[in-house]
Amino acid sequence: MFLNNQNQIQINNNNILQAIIDNLERIINSSNDIVMIQRITDIIAQMNFIINENKKNMQIIMNEFQKMQNQLNQINQNIKINNDKNNQQELRGENWRYVGNVVNGLKEGKGIEYYKNGNRYEGEFRNNVKEGKGIYYFNKEPLKGDRYEGEFKNDKKDGKGIYYYSDGDKYEGDFKNDKKNGKGIIYYSNGNRYEGNWINEKREGQGIFYFQNGDREMGNYYNGSPRGKCVMLTRFGEVKINNY
């Protein structure tokens, strides 16, 4: 084990750090992932011992400690990636085909699901359903060319996400139960945009509509349209009241 007795702590600090760096480089060049993890774990334990004995050089030692911790995290990530690759399997259903990580016969982890209608999902799965972050590509009318990038829960769009429309429009905001629900912004291809509340895919509640010419209108929306009195601020600084 590196630095395996207290007497070695008396060595010049620069020599200690250089020895640690040299040893770390030899470990990283090793081809055995398990051995690398064990050795780096030993070094981190020794670094904790050094930290306690060398308070005056805390910042330097902490920097080296962080470097080694980052290396360990990277090794663990590489091992996870390799394990995921080893678990790559193909599953089939009546209207779908899945290629990706499988655990106990269930879709688990990262994968791609191809659907009979031409749609495709690439992303994370939990317990056999879309859950986590992913991208869903639509390839069937009337949504052909659309795509959703964001969070999923229980096979549905749920959380933060971005929906790209084939005509150039884009919605960015909250989703719940597979629909726009919560706060969000929709950017229209003509330069207009709406920022405000959404309920079940429609503008609902307070919101602001920005026109591409610089005007903007603030008010309440109901079932997708402005309702009641709305305040219009023109690009010339004028204030108008619109009734809907």
C-alpha positions in Angstrom: 0.0 0.0 0.0 1.2 3.5 -0.9 2.5 5.6 2.0 2.0 2.7 4.5 3.5 4.1 7.6 3.5 7.4 9.6 7.3 8.0 9.2 6.9 8.7 5.5 4.7 11.7 6.3 8.0 13.6 7.1 9.0 13.4 3.5 9.0 16.7 1.6 5.5 17.6 0.6 6.4 18.2 -3.0 7.9 14.7 -3.2 4.8 13.2 -1.6 2.5 14.8 -4.1 4.8 13.9 -7.0 4.9 10.3 -5.8 1.1 10.2 -5.6 0.8 11.6 -9.1 3.3 9.2 -10.6 1.6 6.3 -8.8 -1.8 7.4 -10.1 -0.5 7.6 -13.7 0.7 4.0 -13.5 -2.7 2.9 -12.1 -4.7 4.7 -14.8 -2.5 3.0 -17.5 -3.4 -0.4 -16.0 -5.8 -2.6 -18.1 -7.6 -4.2 -15.1 -10.5 -2.0 -14.0 -11.0 -3.8 -10.7 -7.4 -3.4 -9.8 -7.5 0.3 -10.7 -10.5 0.9 -8.4 -8.9 -0.9 -5.5 -5.5 0.9 -5.8 -7.1 4.3 -6.2 -9.3 3.6 -3.2 -6.2 2.8 -1.2 -4.6 6.1 -2.3 -7.7 8.1 -1.4 -7.6 6.6 2.1 -3.9 7.5 2.4 -4.7 11.0 1.2 -7.2 11.4 4.1 -4.4 10.4 6.5 -2.1 13.0 4.9 -4.7 15.7 5.1 -5.1 15.2 8.8 -1.3 15.4 9.3 -0.6 18.4 7.0 -3.1 21.1 7.7 -0.9 23.9 6.4 -0.9 22.3 2.9 -4.7 21.5 2.9 -5.5 23.3 -0.3 -2.8 21.6 -2.3 -3.6 18.2 -1.0 -7.3 18.7 -1.5 -6.7 19.5 -5.2 -4.8 16.2 -5.6 -7.5 14.4 -3.7 -10.1 15.8 -6.0 -8.2 14.7 -9.1 -8.0 11.2 -7.8 -11.7 11.2 -6.9 -12.5 12.3 -10.4 -10.4 9.5 -11.8 -12.2 7.0 -9.7 -15.6 8.4 -10.8 -14.5 8.1 -14.4 -13.4 4.5 -13.9 -16.7 3.6 -12.4 -18.5 5.3 -15.3 -16.4 3.3 -17.8 -17.3 0.1 -16.0 -21.0 1.0 -16.0 -20.8 1.7 -19.8 -19.0 -1.6 -20.4 -21.6 -3.5 -18.3 -24.4 -1.8 -20.2 -22.8 -2.9 -23.5 -22.6 -6.4 -22.2 -26.3 -6.3 -21.3 -27.4 -5.1 -24.7 -30.3 -7.3 -25.8 -33.2 -7.3 -28.2 -36.8 -7.6 -27.1 -39.9 -7.7 -29.4 -43.6 -7.0 -28.9 -46.6 -7.0 -31.3 -46.0 -3.4 -32.3 -42.5 -2.6 -31.1 -38.8 -3.7 -31.1 -36.4 -2.8 -28.3 -32.6 -2.8 -28.4 -30.8 -1.9 -25.3 -30.0 -2.7 -21.7 -32.1 -5.6 -20.2 -32.3 -6.8 -16.6 -34.3 -9.8 -15.6 -36.1 -9.7 -18.9 -37.2 -6.1 -18.5 -36.1 -2.9 -20.3 -33.8 -1.2 -17.8 -31.3 1.6 -18.4 -30.6 3.0 -21.8 -32.1 1.7 -25.0 -33.9 2.4 -28.3 -37.5 1.4 -28.9 -38.8 1.2 -32.5 -42.5 1.3 -33.1 -44.5 -0.3 -36.0 -45.9 3.1 -37.0 -42.4 4.5 -37.6 -42.0 6.4 -34.3 -38.9 5.9 -32.2 -37.7 6.5 -28.6 -34.1 6.8 -27.5 -33.4 7.2 -23.8 -33.8 5.8 -20.3 -36.1 3.0 -19.1 -37.1 1.9 -15.6 -38.9 -1.3 -14.9 -39.9 -1.8 -18.6 -41.3 1.7 -19.2 -39.9 5.0 -20.5 -38.7 6.8 -17.4 -36.0 9.4 -17.1 -34.5 11.5 -19.9 -35.1 10.6 -23.6 -36.0 11.7 -27.1 -39.2 10.6 -28.9 -39.3 11.0 -32.7 -42.7 11.1 -34.4 -42.9 9.6 -37.9 -46.6 9.3 -38.5 -49.1 11.9 -39.5 -50.3 14.3 -38.3 -47.2 14.6 -36.0 -44.6 13.4 -38.6 -41.4 15.4 -38.1 -42.1 16.4 -34.5 -39.9 15.4 -31.6 -39.8 15.7 -27.9 -36.7 15.9 -25.8 -37.0 15.8 -22.1 -38.2 13.8 -19.1 -40.5 10.9 -19.0 -42.4 9.1 -16.2 -44.4 5.9 -16.5 -44.2 5.9 -20.4 -45.4 9.5 -20.7 -43.9 13.0 -21.1 -43.6 14.3 -17.6 -41.3 17.0 -16.2 -39.2 19.5 -18.0 -38.9 19.1 -21.8 -38.8 20.7 -25.2 -41.3 19.8 -28.0 -40.2 20.6 -31.5 -42.9 21.0 -34.2 -42.2 20.2 -37.8 -43.4 23.6 -38.9 -40.7 25.4 -36.9 -42.7 26.1 -33.7 -41.1 25.1 -30.3 -42.5 24.7 -26.8 -40.2 24.6 -23.8 -41.5 24.1 -20.3 -43.5 21.7 -18.1 -45.2 18.5 -19.0 -47.6 16.3 -17.0 -49.5 13.2 -18.0 -48.1 13.4 -21.6 -49.4 17.0 -22.1 -48.3 20.6 -21.6 -49.2 21.4 -18.1 -47.6 24.1 -15.9 -45.3 26.9 -16.9 -44.0 27.1 -20.5 -43.0 29.2 -23.5 -44.0 28.5 -27.1 -42.0 30.1 -29.8 -43.8 30.4 -33.1 -42.1 30.3 -36.4 -43.4 33.7 -37.4 -41.5 35.4 -34.5 -44.4 35.6 -32.0 -44.2 33.8 -28.6 -46.3 33.1 -25.6 -45.1 32.8 -22.0 -47.4 31.6 -19.2 -49.6 28.9 -17.8 -50.8 25.8 -19.6 -53.4 23.2 -18.8 -53.9 20.1 -21.0 -52.1 21.4 -24.1 -53.8 24.8 -24.0 -52.9 28.3 -22.8 -54.8 28.7 -19.6 -54.5 31.3 -16.8 -52.1 34.2 -16.8 -49.8 34.8 -19.7 -48.0 37.3 -21.9 -48.1 37.2 -25.7 -45.2 38.8 -27.5 -45.7 39.9 -31.1 -42.8 39.8 -33.5 -43.3 43.6 -34.2 -42.5 44.4 -30.5 -46.0 44.7 -29.1 -47.0 42.6 -26.1 -50.3 41.7 -24.4 -50.8 40.6 -20.8 -53.9 39.0 -19.5 -55.8 35.8 -18.7 -56.3 32.9 -21.1 -59.1 30.4 -21.2 -59.2 27.3 -23.4 -56.3 28.6 -25.5 -57.5 32.1 -26.1 -57.4 35.5 -24.2 -60.4 36.1 -22.0 -61.7 39.3 -20.4 -59.6 42.5 -20.2 -56.0 42.3 -21.4 -53.4 45.0 -21.4 -51.6 45.8 -24.6 -48.2 47.6 -24.5 -47.3 48.7 -28.0 -43.8 49.1 -29.4 -44.4 52.8 -29.3 -45.0 52.9 -25.5 -48.8 53.2 -25.8 -51.1 51.3 -23.4 -54.3 49.8 -24.6 -57.1 47.7 -23.0 -58.4 44.9 -25.1 -61.7 43.1 -24.2 -62.2 39.5 -25.3 
